[in-house]
Amino acid sequence: MANQHWETPADEPAARSEERELVREELEGRLFESGVMLTGAESDDQIVRLADAVEAFDAARARAGGDSMVNTPSSSSPDDPRFVLPTRRDDESVERYLLRIRQCTEAMVRG
């Protein structure tokens, strides 16, 4: 899934560039497994922030007793809708989606 939006400095050694691309691919894979829709236009910073937000959401769900296997966006009957990561809308910016994830995470933490 690596694309032209990965911000590689012009003077970066090839080995470092390959490492950065592998990290991005890993993060994109994690996001995909979590049900996060990516457009391919996300910057490397946005990918990192999305991965961090999803990780925080997952941690809050675990602390609240939610099962990550049952409470998925594709689940037909989650234990509790609060435990399901919100689905990114087709026209939703990364910033707006991050805000919704954080709001859901905070709501879970508050109980």
Backbone as CSV, one residue per row, in Angstrom:
resi,resn,N_x,N_y,N_z,CA_x,CA_y,CA_z,C_x,C_y,C_z
1,MET,0.802,-1.191,0.000,0.000,0.000,0.000,0.852,1.266,0.000
2,ALA,2.160,1.134,0.102,3.018,2.316,0.110,2.763,3.117,-1.152
3,ASN,2.834,4.422,-1.031,2.541,5.255,-2.176,3.426,6.485,-2.198
4,GLN,3.166,7.350,-3.149,3.973,8.549,-3.337,3.829,9.547,-2.201
5,HIS,2.911,9.342,-1.280,2.692,10.283,-0.191,3.637,10.045,0.984
6,TRP,4.421,8.993,0.917,5.393,8.731,1.974,6.484,9.770,1.834
7,GLU,6.744,10.507,2.881,7.641,11.650,2.828,9.090,11.240,3.084
8,THR,9.780,10.881,2.035,11.159,10.447,2.126,12.084,11.602,1.777
9,PRO,12.949,11.993,2.710,13.913,13.061,2.409,14.804,12.679,1.227
10,ALA,15.144,13.652,0.403,15.929,13.399,-0.803,17.305,12.817,-0.497
11,ASP,17.889,13.172,0.648,19.230,12.696,0.970,19.218,11.452,1.867
12,GLU,18.071,10.831,2.032,17.983,9.646,2.890,18.603,8.434,2.181
13,PRO,19.415,7.645,2.889,19.992,6.446,2.287,18.893,5.465,1.864
14,ALA,19.177,4.695,0.823,18.189,3.754,0.284,17.705,2.760,1.337
15,ALA,18.610,2.267,2.183,18.221,1.299,3.212,17.229,1.917,4.188
16,ARG,17.451,3.152,4.545,16.546,3.845,5.475,15.188,4.067,4.811
17,SER,15.203,4.413,3.535,13.969,4.619,2.785,13.151,3.326,2.735
18,GLU,13.822,2.211,2.504,13.137,0.908,2.487,12.532,0.590,3.850
19,GLU,13.267,0.900,4.916,12.772,0.672,6.267,11.521,1.506,6.533
20,ARG,11.549,2.754,6.115,10.390,3.639,6.299,9.181,3.103,5.540
21,GLU,9.394,2.624,4.334,8.295,2.074,3.541,7.721,0.820,4.199
22,LEU,8.584,-0.012,4.762,8.108,-1.221,5.455,7.280,-0.866,6.684
23,VAL,7.707,0.158,7.417,6.946,0.599,8.592,5.579,1.105,8.158
24,ARG,5.553,1.894,7.097,4.269,2.395,6.612,3.360,1.245,6.189
25,GLU,3.902,0.287,5.468,3.103,-0.858,5.039,2.552,-1.624,6.241
26,GLU,3.375,-1.772,7.284,2.923,-2.459,8.487,1.775,-1.695,9.152
27,LEU,1.921,-0.380,9.269,0.870,0.430,9.883,-0.410,0.398,9.049
28,GLU,-0.268,0.498,7.745,-1.444,0.416,6.885,-2.128,-0.939,7.023
29,GLY,-1.344,-1.993,7.150,-1.907,-3.332,7.343,-2.675,-3.438,8.644
30,ARG,-2.119,-2.879,9.716,-2.816,-2.880,11.006,-4.131,-2.116,10.915
31,LEU,-4.085,-0.971,10.259,-5.298,-0.171,10.110,-6.346,-0.937,9.305
32,PHE,-5.926,-1.574,8.234,-6.834,-2.369,7.412,-7.471,-3.480,8.246
33,GLU,-6.653,-4.178,9.038,-7.165,-5.259,9.895,-8.154,-4.735,10.930
34,SER,-8.008,-3.489,11.324,-8.923,-2.870,12.292,-10.188,-2.340,11.620
35,GLY,-10.227,-2.409,10.291,-11.400,-1.944,9.568,-11.348,-0.486,9.147
36,VAL,-10.160,0.124,9.228,-10.022,1.530,8.850,-9.827,1.637,7.340
37,MET,-10.702,2.421,6.708,-10.609,2.636,5.273,-9.558,3.709,4.988
38,LEU,-8.641,3.394,4.099,-7.632,4.355,3.661,-7.863,4.673,2.198
39,THR,-7.639,5.917,1.824,-7.843,6.327,0.436,-6.582,6.213,-0.402
40,GLY,-5.429,6.178,0.257,-4.159,6.198,-0.453,-3.570,7.597,-0.518
41,ALA,-4.344,8.585,-0.099,-3.876,9.968,-0.117,-3.353,10.416,1.247
42,GLU,-3.374,9.537,2.239,-2.937,9.892,3.588,-1.429,10.085,3.624
43,SER,-1.002,11.089,4.357,0.439,11.320,4.528,0.981,10.325,5.551
44,ASP,2.294,10.242,5.638,2.888,9.352,6.628,2.497,9.771,8.044
45,ASP,2.451,11.066,8.307,2.051,11.557,9.620,0.609,11.159,9.932
46,GLN,-0.271,11.251,8.957,-1.660,10.862,9.168,-1.782,9.369,9.460
47,ILE,-1.008,8.561,8.770,-1.028,7.108,9.015,-0.590,6.822,10.440
48,VAL,0.460,7.465,10.892,0.946,7.261,12.267,-0.105,7.701,13.272
49,ARG,-0.711,8.874,13.048,-1.729,9.366,13.982,-2.970,8.476,13.995
50,LEU,-3.351,7.947,12.836,-4.471,7.004,12.794,-4.145,5.737,13.575
51,ALA,-2.944,5.203,13.367,-2.541,3.991,14.085,-2.523,4.239,15.592
52,ASP,-2.020,5.384,16.012,-2.001,5.725,17.447,-3.415,5.836,18.009
53,ALA,-4.315,6.473,17.259,-5.695,6.650,17.728,-6.413,5.310,17.835
54,VAL,-6.200,4.430,16.867,-6.826,3.104,16.910,-6.260,2.297,18.076
55,GLU,-4.969,2.407,18.311,-4.354,1.709,19.442,-4.935,2.203,20.768
56,ALA,-5.115,3.514,20.902,-5.703,4.076,22.127,-7.149,3.606,22.283
57,PHE,-7.893,3.549,21.187,-9.267,3.064,21.230,-9.293,1.607,21.691
58,ASP,-8.433,0.781,21.097,-8.365,-0.637,21.470,-8.010,-0.818,22.942
59,ALA,-7.082,-0.012,23.439,-6.685,-0.094,24.847,-7.848,0.295,25.761
60,ALA,-8.575,1.346,25.384,-9.734,1.777,26.187,-10.809,0.699,26.178
61,ARG,-11.035,0.075,25.034,-12.026,-1.006,24.926,-11.633,-2.166,25.826
62,ALA,-10.359,-2.529,25.812,-9.890,-3.638,26.651,-10.069,-3.316,28.130
63,ARG,-9.732,-2.094,28.530,-9.903,-1.688,29.937,-11.366,-1.704,30.350
64,ALA,-12.253,-1.412,29.402,-13.686,-1.384,29.700,-14.315,-2.778,29.615
65,GLY,-13.511,-3.769,29.243,-14.011,-5.142,29.198,-14.586,-5.565,27.865
66,GLY,-14.363,-4.774,26.828,-14.877,-5.115,25.504,-13.993,-6.114,24.792
67,ASP,-14.608,-6.999,24.049,-13.910,-8.036,23.291,-13.613,-7.513,21.890
68,SER,-12.358,-7.493,21.505,-11.972,-6.966,20.200,-12.408,-7.874,19.052
69,MET,-12.707,-9.134,19.325,-13.115,-10.052,18.268,-14.611,-9.925,17.957
70,VAL,-15.404,-9.563,18.938,-16.856,-9.448,18.760,-17.242,-8.037,18.353
71,ASN,-16.535,-7.067,18.868,-16.885,-5.661,18.657,-16.081,-5.072,17.508
72,THR,-16.378,-5.527,16.304,-15.699,-5.049,15.114,-16.698,-4.318,14.220
73,PRO,-16.200,-3.466,13.326,-17.122,-2.771,12.423,-17.962,-3.731,11.570
74,SER,-17.452,-4.921,11.303,-18.195,-5.879,10.478,-19.091,-6.807,11.296
75,SER,-19.069,-6.692,12.606,-19.882,-7.555,13.459,-21.359,-7.210,13.341
76,SER,-22.183,-8.244,13.212,-23.619,-8.006,13.112,-24.259,-7.796,14.481
77,SER,-23.598,-8.271,15.527,-24.167,-8.095,16.870,-23.053,-7.877,17.900
78,PRO,-22.531,-6.652,17.952,-21.491,-6.366,18.947,-22.065,-6.394,20.359
79,ASP,-21.176,-6.643,21.345,-21.596,-6.624,22.755,-22.159,-5.263,23.118
80,ASP,-21.491,-4.242,22.664,-21.865,-2.871,23.004,-21.374,-1.977,21.870
81,PRO,-22.246,-1.207,21.258,-21.827,-0.347,20.139,-20.692,0.607,20.491
82,ARG,-20.540,0.964,21.777,-19.439,1.848,22.181,-18.086,1.200,21.942
83,PHE,-18.048,-0.127,21.908,-16.793,-0.856,21.754,-16.392,-1.063,20.295
84,VAL,-17.208,-0.566,19.364,-16.924,-0.736,17.938,-16.250,0.532,17.406
85,LEU,-15.079,0.355,16.819,-14.364,1.480,16.208,-15.258,2.109,15.152
86,PRO,-15.423,3.429,15.186,-16.282,4.059,14.173,-15.731,3.827,12.767
87,THR,-16.633,3.716,11.829,-16.263,3.518,10.435,-16.007,4.876,9.793
88,ARG,-14.931,4.949,9.030,-14.613,6.200,8.327,-15.561,6.357,7.144
89,ARG,-16.150,7.531,7.054,-17.071,7.822,5.948,-16.280,8.045,4.664
90,ASP,-16.907,7.762,3.531,-16.236,7.882,2.229,-15.623,9.255,1.998
91,ASP,-16.315,10.308,2.430,-15.837,11.662,2.159,-15.201,12.313,3.388
92,GLU,-14.892,11.509,4.396,-14.402,12.048,5.661,-12.887,12.265,5.633
93,SER,-12.470,13.434,6.057,-11.036,13.723,6.132,-10.415,12.922,7.274
94,VAL,-9.120,12.757,7.207,-8.406,12.069,8.280,-8.589,12.822,9.590
95,GLU,-8.503,14.140,9.544,-8.612,14.942,10.765,-9.975,14.757,11.426
96,ARG,-11.025,14.764,10.639,-12.375,14.588,11.185,-12.532,13.173,11.745
97,TYR,-12.004,12.192,11.055,-12.082,10.812,11.516,-11.299,10.626,12.822
98,LEU,-10.121,11.224,12.887,-9.336,11.164,14.125,-10.115,11.757,15.296
99,LEU,-10.782,12.853,15.049,-11.587,13.488,16.092,-12.687,12.542,16.570
100,ARG,-13.368,11.889,15.650,-14.434,10.949,16.049,-13.881,9.764,16.833
101,ILE,-12.728,9.228,16.408,-12.125,8.114,17.152,-11.790,8.560,18.572
102,ARG,-11.176,9.732,18.689,-10.798,10.238,20.015,-12.015,10.492,20.890
103,GLN,-13.087,11.007,20.305,-14.311,11.247,21.077,-14.893,9.926,21.581
104,CYS,-14.888,8.907,20.742,-15.392,7.594,21.150,-14.499,6.983,22.233
105,THR,-13.206,7.172,22.111,-12.278,6.673,23.113,-12.522,7.354,24.453
106,GLU,-12.663,8.665,24.435,-12.922,9.417,25.668,-14.249,9.019,26.303
107,ALA,-15.256,8.800,25.477,-16.562,8.386,26.003,-16.469,7.033,26.694
108,MET,-15.676,6.143,26.125,-15.487,4.822,26.745,-14.769,4.932,28.071
109,VAL,-13.766,5.797,28.131,-12.990,5.993,29.339,-13.866,6.566,30.455
110,ARG,-14.738,7.511,30.080,-15.640,8.111,31.067,-16.695,7.126,31.553
111,GLY,-16.964,6.131,30.709,-17.947,5.115,31.113,-19.272,5.523,30.738
